[in-house]
Amino acid sequence: MQRYYVERTLQAIVTVVSVMSLAFFLLRLMPGNPADAYRAELIQNNPQMTQAEIDHRVERKLNVIPDAPLHEQYINYVTGLLQGDLGESINEGVPVAEIIAEALPWTIFTMATALLLSFAIGVSLGAMMAYKEGSYFDNGFSVGSILFNSIPNYIVGILLIWFLGYRFELFPTGGRYSTEMDPTVALLEPLQTLAFLGDAVWHAALLIASYTVVAAGGWALRMRGNSIQILGEDYLRVARLRGLSERRIATRYVGRNAVLPLYTALLIAIGFALGGSVILEQVFTYPGVGYYMIEGLEARDYPLMMGVFLVMTVAVVLGVYIADLTYGIIDPRAQTRGGEH
């Protein structure tokens, strides 16, 4: 079992390093060079600066030596990364670590809320669809789940903005909170804290709804398929012959066993939710990590793009890693198989 944990840990580390390295080289092979653009800007605005000073400013800004060979730039970047230095954003003019630290909690708030809501709604709906297999309820919600699961969440977001934001003006169409709101989160100021949190939820409502509506359809279809498969098992017939109530059978036997296969998918979805925020946050002008990813891409801001991409990569790999290590705890059968490694 220890060997299994060591193998999974090494796989996670190798995956993060490989994806980070690939992204580093691919981004620098893209057309357009921000180092040259920034150097030209410095020369134009600071004619008194020497070439050495300009090179130092460019190096500090990009966290690499721009004139060095690509492999040396990579070594310098990794060295800075190991020291906690993600470089300075070319577009924003502040350290990338500060941008991510300020934006990440907002993305976690919206995506975690949306993911948990979609999972709860999808699992409940899927279980009811399975118990009423073949009915109008099952057929109608199955078609609806397939339909919503097939539509990109940003399309749903655009529709929600148009109808509920612009046409009926029920929700704001951008920003994290109202400009007149004081961002207060303190135990000693409960009223101000509740007002701020309520305003933040109000601003994020359409974004959360866009993700929830689409993702819930997928969870419902998975739960329905798992539940139907379990409803045909022999041990359920034995449970009914023993006189167990349908409620106990539904919750203890069907529900628990149908949800187990979704556990791994849920943890993986937590990581991918950060990546899924990229277009949604741009649509809603919501400054999270996904929003800054697009901003960095448009401005050819290498440090910002790399920093955000690294966070998303770690989130996905961490979700898979935790799923691998903990699935055996909730399902002893998997733990037995894992022990064979």
WOPE-V724602 format. One record per run of one state. SS is the DSSP state (H for helix, E for strand, C for the rest). FROM is the first residue (numbers start at 1). TO is the last residue. Records with the same first field share a line. If there is no record, write none. Layout:
# WOPE-V724602
SS = FROM-TO / FROM-TO
This chain:
# WOPE-V724602
C = 1-1 / 29-33 / 46-50 / 63-69 / 83-87 / 89-94 / 132-135 / 151-152 / 168-189 / 232-233 / 242-245 / 284-288 / 299-301 / 331-331 / 340-341
H = 2-28 / 34-45 / 51-62 / 70-82 / 96-131 / 136-150 / 153-167 / 190-231 / 234-241 / 246-283 / 289-298 / 302-330 / 332-339
E = 88-88 / 95-95
